Amino acid sequence: MQVMTNEEIISEIKKFLVEEFEVDEAVLGPDAVLKDALDLDSLDYVDLVVVIESTFGFKVKGEDFVGMVTFKDFCDYIITKVNEKK
C-alpha cells in the first residue's frame, strides 16, 4: 500500500462510512460525537472493524475503541496505526 497523507486517510474514512454505513457526510466534522454521528449497532461495529482492517491493513482490537469519543479521535487512531506500519 502506498503512503497516504492524513487528508487522504480521512477522505478514505469518510468514503467508506458514507458508502458502507450510509452515514451522512455532513455530520462527520472533527467534533462530531462518534456514537451519535455513526448511529451503528453492535453488528455494524464488527463490519466497521472489517472495513478498517481491509482498507488500511492493520488489526483492530475492540479495546482500541474505548475512549474514542469524536470523529477526530477515530481518524487520529487510524492515522496513528497507518503511520506505525510505515
Phi and psi in degrees as a GROMACS rama.xvg file:
@    title "Ramachandran Plot"
@    xaxis  label "Phi"
@    yaxis  label "Psi"
@TYPE xy
-72.5283  160.027  GLN-2
-69.5673  131.692  VAL-3
-110.187  144.851  MET-4
-77.2328  163.622  THR-5
-58.1531  -39.1905  ASN-6
-64.241  -40.039  GLU-7
-66.0857  -38.656  GLU-8
-63.8898  -47.2586  ILE-9
-62.0215  -41.0637  ILE-10
-61.0928  -42.5987  SER-11
-64.9643  -40.5682  GLU-12
-60.8986  -48.9664  ILE-13
-60.127  -41.9855  LYS-14
-59.3009  -48.616  LYS-15
-73.6079  -28.3995  PHE-16
-66.7413  -40.1087  LEU-17
-70.41  -46.6196  VAL-18
-74.3798  -44.5688  GLU-19
-87.1566  -32.2081  GLU-20
-119.985  5.99172  PHE-21
54.6324  37.309  GLU-22
-80.7956  138.737  VAL-23
-74.4971  117.386  ASP-24
-57.3754  -27.3605  GLU-25
-62.6152  -24.9565  ALA-26
-87.7761  -2.74658  VAL-27
-91.6339  51.9437  LEU-28
-81.6587  162.762  GLY-29
-55.2566  -35.5032  PRO-30
-93.8693  4.01042  ASP-31
-61.8875  133.824  ALA-32
-71.1579  118.553  VAL-33
-53.7241  -49.5786  LEU-34
-59.3264  -42.4539  LYS-35
-72.8502  -43.9711  ASP-36
-65.0625  -42.6189  ALA-37
-82.9281  -32.336  LEU-38
49.3938  50.7793  ASP-39
-100.143  146.21  LEU-40
-92.6603  179.65  ASP-41
-62.9016  -34.6326  SER-42
-66.9448  -37.0652  LEU-43
-61.4653  -36.7797  ASP-44
-64.3251  -36.4651  TYR-45
-61.8386  -46.4999  VAL-46
-62.2245  -39.4266  ASP-47
-60.3093  -44.083  LEU-48
-60.0553  -44.659  VAL-49
-61.2895  -43.9425  VAL-50
-64.7207  -43.5921  VAL-51
-60.4728  -47.4495  ILE-52
-62.902  -41.5068  GLU-53
-75.6883  -31.8492  SER-54
-75.7308  -42.7656  THR-55
-109.452  -9.4838  PHE-56
73.816  35.0904  GLY-57
-138.468  157.68  PHE-58
-82.1623  137.922  LYS-59
-110.131  132.958  VAL-60
-104.703  145.343  LYS-61
-53.3506  -40.4062  GLY-62
-66.9225  -16.5273  GLU-63
-62.5631  -25.4658  ASP-64
-80.5697  -16.0031  PHE-65
-64.6213  130.909  VAL-66
88.2259  -6.80179  GLY-67
-82.228  113.549  MET-68
-110.47  -47.9722  VAL-69
-104.112  165.982  THR-70
-59.4042  -36.2621  PHE-71
-62.4074  -42.3064  LYS-72
-57.274  -44.3135  ASP-73
-61.696  -47.8523  PHE-74
-64.1276  -43.815  CYS-75
-59.9259  -39.9021  ASP-76
-60.0911  -49.3784  TYR-77
-65.4196  -42.7112  ILE-78
-58.8359  -44.2554  ILE-79
-61.275  -46.2948  THR-80
-64.1119  -41.6035  LYS-81
-63.9587  -42.5515  VAL-82
-68.5528  -29.0641  ASN-83
-65.4232  -27.2864  GLU-84
-75.8914  -19.0019  LYS-85
